Amino acid sequence: MDKGKRLTGPERDKLAGELKTAYESGASIRALAQGTGRSYGFVHSILTEAGTTLRGRGGATRTPLPH
């Protein structure tokens, strides 16, 4: 894929489908961005356009300490 090349029409739809499938299989947006040579924002936008339900941000969650 040519980095920075504008994607429209069928090419964009094809990429959106591939990214959606990969994301729903567990790949992170950052990993997809790195793998495609695109930015995080571009991949996020494509996933949103494709109707993907995005996961919440991971990491540790705070639980109340017992008193």
C-alpha positions in Angstrom: 0.0 0.0 0.0 1.3 3.4 -0.9 1.7 5.5 2.3 -0.3 8.7 2.1 -2.1 7.7 -1.1 -5.7 8.9 -1.1 -8.1 5.9 -1.0 -11.5 6.3 -2.5 -14.3 4.0 -3.7 -13.7 0.3 -3.9 -10.1 0.5 -2.7 -11.2 2.3 0.5 -14.1 -0.2 1.0 -11.8 -3.1 0.6 -9.3 -1.7 3.1 -12.2 -0.9 5.5 -13.4 -4.5 5.4 -9.9 -5.9 6.0 -9.2 -3.6 8.9 -12.6 -4.2 10.5 -12.1 -8.0 10.3 -8.6 -7.7 11.8 -9.8 -5.3 14.6 -12.7 -7.6 15.5 -10.2 -10.5 15.6 -8.3 -8.7 18.3 -5.7 -6.5 16.5 -5.2 -3.0 18.0 -5.7 0.2 16.1 -2.0 1.0 16.6 -1.0 -2.4 15.2 -3.2 -1.9 12.2 -1.8 1.6 11.6 1.7 0.3 11.8 0.9 -2.7 9.5 -0.7 -0.5 6.8 1.7 2.5 7.1 -1.2 4.7 8.0 -1.8 6.9 11.0 -3.8 5.9 14.0 -6.3 8.6 13.2 -6.8 7.3 9.6 -7.4 3.7 10.9 -9.7 4.9 13.6 -11.7 6.9 11.0 -11.9 4.0 8.6 -13.1 1.6 11.3 -15.8 4.1 12.4 -16.9 4.6 8.8 -17.2 0.8 8.5 -19.5 0.6 11.5 -17.1 -1.1 13.7 -17.8 -1.1 17.4 -14.6 0.1 19.0 -13.3 -1.4 22.2 -12.7 0.8 25.2 -9.2 1.8 26.1 -7.5 -1.0 28.0 -5.3 -0.8 31.0 -5.8 -1.3 34.7 -9.0 -0.1 36.3 -9.2 1.3 39.7 -11.1 -0.6 42.3 -12.1 1.0 45.6 -9.8 0.0 48.5 -11.4 -1.8 51.4 -11.8 0.3 54.5 
